[in-house]
Amino acid sequence: MAGVLLVLLRAKRKRERAWNRLIDAAERRTEASFGFPKEGAPDVLVAFFEAAARGEVALLDDALLFRVPVNIRDGVGQTALHIAAHGKSDAAAQWLVSHGAELEAADMLGETALLKAARLGAERVVALLLGRGASTECKHIEGWTPLIVAALHGHEEIVRMLLARGARRDVTVHGKTPLMMAQQQGHEGVAALLM
């Protein structure tokens, strides 16, 4: 009986320590509000998104103790995987994907984590998402694809990865192909890949 009580006491202490770490993370949050109102956002959710943004895998583990759904969305429809992609955190992205994060979840603008990572030049996040089967043809509501945004911003290695996964070169946004965008921005290496 004493052994059972000791196990229960340890579990309670572990949960309390996890709660304290999550609350501390929520209080240290960056200027990002994750679409939640400034006041009244659930602390554990803010801490979960903050942990994804900063790549703090231990805090993501803590959030699981409080049954935070991996695919919960913030006020603008982003999941923690979007936030990890934005923060270029391959550690957080890996943790989220291994815990069931939806690769094709799109925010209110239609942007997926892959599209965000491609736009921001998060090479390791892009490699992870492509390796797990994320679609190269996801589109922003204006028609932007991962290949188009990577070409526009000159992310040569990401363009190479997307092409290797069969990304279409013939898509257009505002009448311009990825090749035209790369040329217009002076990204010669990217343009060479797209020819």
SULJO-V119777 format. One record per residue. N is the residue number from 1. RES is the residue in one small letter. SS is DSSP state (@ for helix, = for strand, . for the rest). PHI is phi as a letter, one per 30 degrees, with the letter a starting at -180 (NA if undefined). BURIAL is + if it has 9 or more other ideal C-beta (glycine too) atoms within 8 Angstrom, else -. Layout:
BEGIN
n: <N | N>
res: <RES | RES>
ss: <SS | SS>
phi: <PHI | PHI>
burial: <BURIAL | BURIAL>
END
This chain:
BEGIN
n: <1 | 2 | 3 | 4 | 5 | 6 | 7 | 8 | 9 | 10 | 11 | 12 | 13 | 14 | 15 | 16 | 17 | 18 | 19 | 20 | 21 | 22 | 23 | 24 | 25 | 26 | 27 | 28 | 29 | 30 | 31 | 32 | 33 | 34 | 35 | 36 | 37 | 38 | 39 | 40 | 41 | 42 | 43 | 44 | 45 | 46 | 47 | 48 | 49 | 50 | 51 | 52 | 53 | 54 | 55 | 56 | 57 | 58 | 59 | 60 | 61 | 62 | 63 | 64 | 65 | 66 | 67 | 68 | 69 | 70 | 71 | 72 | 73 | 74 | 75 | 76 | 77 | 78 | 79 | 80 | 81 | 82 | 83 | 84 | 85 | 86 | 87 | 88 | 89 | 90 | 91 | 92 | 93 | 94 | 95 | 96 | 97 | 98 | 99 | 100 | 101 | 102 | 103 | 104 | 105 | 106 | 107 | 108 | 109 | 110 | 111 | 112 | 113 | 114 | 115 | 116 | 117 | 118 | 119 | 120 | 121 | 122 | 123 | 124 | 125 | 126 | 127 | 128 | 129 | 130 | 131 | 132 | 133 | 134 | 135 | 136 | 137 | 138 | 139 | 140 | 141 | 142 | 143 | 144 | 145 | 146 | 147 | 148 | 149 | 150 | 151 | 152 | 153 | 154 | 155 | 156 | 157 | 158 | 159 | 160 | 161 | 162 | 163 | 164 | 165 | 166 | 167 | 168 | 169 | 170 | 171 | 172 | 173 | 174 | 175 | 176 | 177 | 178 | 179 | 180 | 181 | 182 | 183 | 184 | 185 | 186 | 187 | 188 | 189 | 190 | 191 | 192 | 193 | 194 | 195>
res: <m | a | g | v | l | l | v | l | l | r | a | k | r | k | r | e | r | a | w | n | r | l | i | d | a | a | e | r | r | t | e | a | s | f | g | f | p | k | e | g | a | p | d | v | l | v | a | f | f | e | a | a | a | r | g | e | v | a | l | l | d | d | a | l | l | f | r | v | p | v | n | i | r | d | g | v | g | q | t | a | l | h | i | a | a | h | g | k | s | d | a | a | a | q | w | l | v | s | h | g | a | e | l | e | a | a | d | m | l | g | e | t | a | l | l | k | a | a | r | l | g | a | e | r | v | v | a | l | l | l | g | r | g | a | s | t | e | c | k | h | i | e | g | w | t | p | l | i | v | a | a | l | h | g | h | e | e | i | v | r | m | l | l | a | r | g | a | r | r | d | v | t | v | h | g | k | t | p | l | m | m | a | q | q | q | g | h | e | g | v | a | a | l | l | m>
ss: <. | @ | @ | @ | @ | @ | @ | @ | @ | @ | @ | @ | @ | @ | @ | @ | @ | @ | @ | @ | @ | @ | @ | @ | @ | @ | @ | . | . | . | . | . | . | . | . | . | . | . | . | . | . | . | @ | @ | @ | @ | @ | @ | @ | @ | @ | @ | @ | @ | . | . | @ | @ | @ | @ | @ | @ | @ | @ | @ | . | . | . | . | . | . | . | . | . | . | . | . | . | . | @ | @ | @ | @ | @ | @ | @ | . | . | . | @ | @ | @ | @ | @ | @ | @ | @ | @ | . | . | . | . | . | . | . | . | . | . | . | . | . | . | @ | @ | @ | @ | @ | @ | @ | @ | . | . | @ | @ | @ | @ | @ | @ | @ | @ | @ | . | . | . | . | . | . | . | . | . | . | . | . | . | . | @ | @ | @ | @ | @ | @ | @ | . | . | . | @ | @ | @ | @ | @ | @ | @ | @ | @ | . | . | . | . | . | . | . | = | = | . | . | = | = | @ | @ | @ | @ | @ | @ | @ | @ | . | . | @ | @ | @ | @ | @ | @ | @ | .>
phi: <NA | d | d | d | d | d | d | d | d | d | d | d | d | d | d | d | d | d | e | d | d | d | d | d | d | d | d | c | e | d | d | d | c | h | i | d | d | e | c | j | d | d | e | d | d | d | d | d | d | d | d | d | d | c | i | d | d | d | d | d | d | d | d | d | d | c | h | d | d | e | c | d | c | d | d | c | i | d | c | d | d | d | d | d | d | d | d | h | c | d | d | d | d | d | d | d | d | d | c | j | d | d | d | c | d | c | d | d | c | i | d | c | d | d | d | d | d | d | d | c | i | d | e | d | d | e | d | d | d | d | d | c | j | d | d | d | c | d | b | d | d | c | j | d | c | e | d | d | d | d | d | e | c | i | d | e | d | d | e | e | d | d | d | d | c | i | e | d | d | c | d | b | b | h | i | b | d | e | d | d | d | d | d | d | c | i | c | d | d | d | e | d | d | d | d>
burial: <- | - | - | - | - | - | - | - | - | - | - | - | - | + | + | - | - | + | + | - | + | + | + | - | + | + | - | - | + | - | - | - | + | + | - | + | - | - | - | - | + | - | + | + | + | + | + | + | + | + | + | + | + | + | + | + | + | - | + | + | + | + | + | + | + | + | - | + | - | + | + | + | + | + | + | - | + | + | + | + | + | + | + | + | + | + | + | + | + | + | - | + | + | + | + | + | + | - | + | - | + | - | + | - | + | + | + | - | - | + | + | + | + | + | + | + | + | + | + | + | + | + | + | - | + | + | + | + | + | + | - | - | - | + | + | + | - | + | + | + | - | - | + | + | + | + | + | + | + | + | + | + | + | + | + | + | - | + | + | + | + | + | + | - | - | - | + | + | + | - | + | - | + | - | - | - | + | + | + | - | + | + | + | - | + | - | + | - | - | + | + | - | + | + | ->
END
